[in-house]
Amino acid sequence: MHHIKLLLFILLSSSLLCRAQSHCDILIKNGKIIDGTGNNWYYGDIAIKDGKIERIGKSLPYTASQTMDAKGLIVAPGFIDVHTHIEGDEAKNPTADNFIYDGVTSVVAGNCGASNIDIGKYLKWIDSLKLSVNVASLIGHNDVRKAVMGRANRDASPEELMQMKALVEKAMKDGAVGISTGLIYIPGTYSKTPEIVALAKIASRYNGVYASHMRDEGDKVTDAINEAITVGREADIPVEISHFKLSGQQNWGRSKETIAMVADAREQGLDVTIDQYPYTASSTSISTLLPDDILADGQDSIVARLKNPAIKKRVIDEMLARLKKRKLKHFSYAVVASYRPDSNYNGKSIEEINLMMGRKHKVKEEAETIIDIMINGGASAVFHGMGEEDVKRIMQYPFNMFASDASIRVFNQGVPHPRGYGTNARVLGKYVREEKVLPLEEAIRKMTSLPAQKFQLRDRGLLKEGMAADIVIFDEKQVADQSTYKNPHAYSKGFHYVLVNGQLTVNREKHMGTRAGKALYH
């Protein structure tokens, strides 16, 4: 009996000693854990080792190289922004502060039909550059089309379609997560549905996603949604409808109709989901104010057309007709974000710029001002034209994600849309805490596990043992966006800690300069 007791004592002591000797790189203690599933929060600790979540539980018996006390704070998976446009800005600001300070640890690039053509080369470059965020990429239809047939306003020949298919297939083999379209942009707008279906079938073969900036988000939005659903059905591919919205005052309230279309498609067995940014203004090129046919074949052709008196008159007439549909008397809703020839235009509406130029306060003169801007190379702009009730209704749809539709911001450069700094914080502060449009756990699910599942980022989006340690720790009572339309260059507040692949990137609301992001391959 004595020997048995002694043996049990030795075994118990050894077990306790082994547990006491468990060591991790980072130990997060006393957090209010929201794991990304949508389930309710619970209290616990998280042990992180070698970039992974090693263990989750209460009072974990670990020593750690670094311990963080998360008492009173929310611990959640790092947010995944499924719709970004970081291409071209990666090297300008590799710390990606605007995303990191908003809790984003992974982004999906290559949206709206615009991407690098050689995805394999791009992802390798991302790994060598090392950003502060992880990067996955779609292959963009517009750039695929440009590579094969330029900005031509015509159907692709069978040979050209074969070349485009080959580019999409190579991209999917090299790690693209799917194919994207930007059907209001040149040359995507010149393509017809069968071309898109043919290319989407290639992406489907490799289990990719079809992500679309639809052909219309205003008067013909239902036609555009039907086209996206048709592509999903005919190509047998999951569909993501990007920055879901209703543009133009005449369309406010139609989200009841458009959300029902998505829900009906899902009832029919089609994997259709959506994303949105939580603002009533959009942002894109000023060129979208012009008729599509004017924008074919490059800048020289655009200038030649706009200087032709007969064509110019038609363009002005069409712009004024579209403005009248919006029930507006001036182009006050269009605000220039970045105009290279004259930065004094940045942050000013077309109505204001027209007056700055000494022109009459007439809408026809404002249309002339838009044409002058286009002749001089164009500009990016913020367009105020959506209804708050639609934003909230779309936000409450269960299969909707949040996305910034933004680049990596260079601080104080231009007057860009505030969504590039504050998308997630705005949802958590304004719509969750203040207006109670949706519960905190549900908002986080839409920022984490839902996008991870959609884009097959298999080791992201959940706080679960064995998953990548992309983690945000924030104060639910203080988190808030500080970026505004007038003063957009302001980081979100309330994110105390951000970890990317187990590396501490934000410590006590200060970016450490850590660049632990990596390419995420399909």
N, C-alpha and C positions, 0 to 999 in steps of 0.2 A: 504493500500500500504506500509505504514511504517512497519507494522508487517511482511509482506511478505519479504521485504528487510532484516529485522532483522533475520528472519528465515533462509533465504538463506546465510546470512553472518555467522550464527552459524554453519550451515551445512558445508559450505566451510571451515571454520576454523577448525572444527572437523576433516574433511577429511585430510586437510593439516597436522594437528597435528598427526593423525594416521600414515600418511605416514612418517612424520619426526621421529616418534618413532619406525619405523621398524628397527629391529636390526638383524644382522647376525654374524656368527662367523668370517668369512673371507670375505673381499670385494676386488675383483681384479678390478682395475680401468684402463681405457684408453688402454685396450689391443687391439691388431690386432687379432681378433678371427677367427680361422679356425675350424669349428665345427665338422669336421670328415666326412661330407657327400660327400665331393669332390667339394662342392660349393665354390664360391669365398669368400675371407676374408671380414670382416667388423669390424668397431670399436665399442667397447662396454665395459660394466662392467659385472661382474658376482658376485652374492651374494651366499655365501655358508653357509648352516646351517644344523647341525646334520648330517654331512657327505654327504649331498645331494646338488645338484645345486638348489637353491630356485628360483632364478630369473636371467634373462639375459636381458640387455637393455642398453640404453644410459643414462648416468647421473643418475644412480639409487639412489633413496632417502633413503639410508640406513646408519645407523651407524654400526660400526663393532668393534669387539674385536681386529681385526688385519686388516690393510689395506695394500695392495701391489699395487704399481704403476707400471703397465706393459707397460707404454708408450715406443714405439719403439720396443716392443717385441711381438712375436707370442704367443698366448694362444691357446692351442690345447688339445684334450682329451689325457689322459695318453695312452702310446703305449702298445699294447698287443702282446707279443711274443708267437706265437702259437707253436713253436718247441723248447723246452728246455729239459735239462737233469739235473734237480736240485737235484734229489734223492741222498741222501747220503751226500750232502753238506749243507743242510738247517741249521743244528745246528752249523756247523763250522763257518758260516758267515751269521747269520740271517738278518743282515742289507742289504744283497744282493747289495752291493755298485756298482758292475759292471753293473747290470741292472738299478738301480735307476739313476746313473749318465748318462745313455744312454737314459733316458726318459721313461723307461719301468715301468709300474705300475701293470701289470698283466702278468702271465706266464701260459702256458699250459705245464704240465709235463706228464710223461708216454709215451713218444714218442719212435719210432723205436722198438716197441714191448717190451720195458723194463719199468716196473712200479712196484709199490707195488701191491701185490695180493689183500690185504684187503683195498679197496679204502675208505670204510667208516671209518675204523680205521685211515688210513693215513690222511684224511681230518680233522678228529677231532684233530689229533696230530698237524697238521698245524695251526689250530685255537688256540690251547693251546701254541704252540711255539711262534706264532706271528712273522712273517717275515715283512720286509718292503714292500714286494710286495704281491699281491693277487695270489692265486694258484688254478688252475683247473687241473684236471688230466684225462687222458685216461687210459684204462685198457690195458696192454701190452700182446699181443699174445705170445711172447717168454716166458715170465715168467709164463703165464697160462699153456703153454705146458710143461715147466720145472717142474711145481708143480705136474703135472699129470703123465708125462712119462720121466722126466729127459732130457738128451741130446741125446736121442736115434735117430738114423738115420733110421726111418721107418715111415709108416703111422700109424695114431692113430687107435686103435680098436674102434668098436661102443661104448663100455663101456667108454673108455677113452675120446671119443668125447663128450659123455653125461656129463662127469665130467667137461670138459673144458667149455661146454655150461653153466653149473650151476655156475661156477666161474664168467663167463662174465655177466650172468644175475644178480648175486648178486652185482657185481661192478656197473652195470648200475642203479640198484635200490638204491645203496648207494651214487650215485651222480657223477659217471664218465660221461664225456662228449662224450665218444665214445670208439672205440677200435683202437689200433695201431698195425702195423706189422713192423718188421725189417727183411726183407726177404734175406738180405745178411749175417745175423747173425745166430749163432747157438742158439737154434735148429730151428728157424723159416725157415731157408733155406731148412730144410728137409720136410717141410709141402707142400702139394699140394693145388691147388686153391680150390677144393671143401671143404676142411677143413676150409679155411679162409672164404669162403662164408657162411658156416654153422654158424660160430661164429659171422660174421658180421650181419647175420639175427637177432640174439639175440639183438645186439646193435641197429639195425634198429627199432626193436619193441619198444624200449624206446627212439626213435628219436635221436639216437646218430650219430656220424660221423665216417667214416672209414679213418684213417690217415695212410699213408704207406710210409716207406722207401722201395722203390721197390726192386725187385729181381736183377735188373741190372741197372746201370746208365751210362754204356759205350756202348760196341759193340751191346748188345742185349736190348738196352733201349726201343725200340719200342715194343718188346715183353712184357717187364715189364709194360709199360704204358697200353697196351691192357689188361693185367691181372688185373691191378687196376680198369680199366673201367668195366671189366667183373664182378668184385666183386660188384661194385656199381650198375650195372644193375641187377644182379641176387639176390642180397640181398636187393635191393630197399633202398639204403643208400647213403647219400652225401659222396663224396670222396674228400680227401685232399692229394695231392701228395707232399710229404715232400722234402725239399731242392732240388728243381728241377734243374737239371744240366746235362752237358755232360762231362763225365770223359774220359781222354785220348786224346792226341793230334790228333789221327786218327779220332776222333769224332767231332772235332771243326767245327762249322757251322751247325750242325744238329738240332739246336734249331728251325730253320724254320720248320722242319719236326715235331718235338715233340710238339711244341706249337699248330701247326695245328691239331694235334690229340686231344688235350684238347678242342680246339675250336669246332671241329667236334662233340665231345661227348656232348658238351653243346647244339649244334644245334639239337641233337637228344633228348634233354630233360633231360640229366643227369646232376646232380649238381656236377660238377668237378671243383675244384680250386687247386691252387698250392702255394707253398712258396719257398723262396730262401734266401740265405745269399749273400751279395754283394761282394764276393771275388772270386778269381780264384784258391783258394786252399780249399780242404776239410780237414776233420780231423776225424779219427776213430782209431780203433785198428790196430796194425801192423799185426794182425792175418788175416786180409782181403787179404793179399798178398799170403796166402797159399790156396791150394785147399780145398773146403768145407769138403770133407770126412775125412780129417786129423784131423778136430777139434771136432769130435764126442766124447761123453762119458767122458769128463773131462780132467784135466791137466795130470794125470798119463798116460792116453791113448795117449794123444798128444805126450808126451815125448817118450813113447815106440815106436810109429810109426816113429818119426823123428830120432830115434837112429837105426832104421832098415836100413841097407845100401841100399837095393833095393828100399824101399819106399822113402828114403831120395833123392836118385838119381832122382826118378820120380818127386818129389816136386821141386827140383832144375830145372829140365828140363822145368816144367810147368811155374815156375816163370820167367825163361829166355825167354820163348816163349811169355809170356804176356808183358814183357819189350820190346821185339823186335817189337811187335805190336804198342807200343807207340813211336816207332822210337827213342828210347833212348839207350845209350851205358852203362849207369851206373844207380844205384838206388839213384841218386842225388835228385830226386823229392820227396822222402820219408824222412821226417825230424822227429826225435824222439821228442815228446813233454814231455813225462814223463816216465822214466824207473827207477823203485824203486831200483834195485840192484846197479846201478851206475848213480848218477845224472850228472856225467860228460858227459854222452851221450845226455842229454837234450839240444835241440837246434841244434844238429848236424845231418847231413844227414847220411843215411846208408853208402854212399860212404866214408864220412869222418870218421865214426866210424870204418869202415873196416880198414882204414889206421892207425887209432889210436891203433888198436889191433895188428899192425905189419904185417898185411897180404898184399899180392900182390894186386896191383891196377887192379884187374880182376873182371869182373861181377860175375863169378862163386863163387869167394871168398866172394863177397858181399851177395850172396844168402845164403852162409854158415853162415854169420854174422846174417842174419835175423833168420835163424833156431836156432842159439845159443840164440838169444834174446827170441825167443818163448819157448825154453827149460827152460829158467830162469824166466818164468812167463809172458812174453810178455810186450808190451809197447803201449802207445797211440802215435799217430803220426799225423803230418800235411803232406798232399799229394798235391803237386803242379801239377795240371793237367787239368785245365779248361781254356777256351778262353774268353778274355775280351768282344769280340763282342757278344758271347752267353749270358754272364752275362747281358749285356745291353738290348739285345733283349727280354730276359725273364723278365727283370725289367719293360719293357714297356707294357707287357701283362696286360689287365685291371683286371683280376681276379687272380692276384698274390699278395701274402703278403710277408712281410719281417720277417725273423726269425733267431735267432742267432745259433741254434743248440748247445747251450752251457750250462755249469753248472754255479752254483754260484761260482765265482772265489775266491780263497784264494790268496790274493795279494802276488806276488813274489814266488809262488809255481809252479815249472815246467816252461816250455816254451810253453804254450798253443796257440791255434789259436786266433788271434786278434778279431775274430768275437764275442767272449765272452765279450768284452769291448766296441766295436765300431760300431756294425751293423747299428743302426738307425742314429747315427751321421754321419757315412760314407755316407749313402744314402743322407741325408740332405745337407751335405757339398760338397762332391765330385760329386755326380750324379745329384743333384738338382741345387745347387748354381753354381758350377764350370763348369760342363759339360752339364747342361740343358737337361739331358736325359728324365726327366719328370717334370711336374710342382709341386710346393710345395703342393698345395691343394690335388693333386692326390697321392703324396707320403704319406701324412698324412692319407688320406682315407684308404690306404693299410696297415697302421700301427694301425688303430683304428676301424672304423665301419665295415670294411670288415671282419677282424678276429672275432669281437664281434658277427656279424651276423652268421658267419660260425659255431662257437662253442657255439652259443646260450647263450652268456653272455649278457642277455637282458638289464641290467641297466648300461652297459659299452659301450665305443667306440664313444659316441657322447657328445657334449656340448649342453645339452638340459635340460630344467627345469624338475626336478624330477629324473634325472639320478644321479648315484653315482659320487661324486666329485673327480674323478681321473683326474688330470690336469697337463700338463707340460707347462712351460713358458720359451721360449728360444729365443736367438738372431739369427735370420736367417742369419745374415752376419758373425757371429763368430762360429756357431756350427760346430764342427769338431771332427773326431776320431783322437786319438793320439796313439792308440795301433798299433804296427807293428809286423811283423813276428819275427824280431830279439829282439824287446823289447815290448812284448805284455802287460805287466802289467802297463797300463796307462789309466786313466779314460778319457772319452769323455769330451769335454769342450763346454760351450755355454748354458747349461741348468741352468738358473738362479734360478728357483723354480720348485719343484715337489710336488704335493699333492696326497696322497693316502687316499681314503675314507674321504676326507675333512681335513686330518691332514697334516700340513706342514712338509715335509720330507727332502726336499732340500731347503735351504734358502741362497740366494746369492751364488750359486754354492757350498755350503757346506752341506754335509749330517748331519742332526741334531741327528741321532741315533733313529729317530722315527720308530716304528714298528707297523704300523696301518693296515697292510695287513690282509686278511682273506681268508678262503677257499671259493671257488666259486663252488657251487653245481649245477649239471645239473638239 
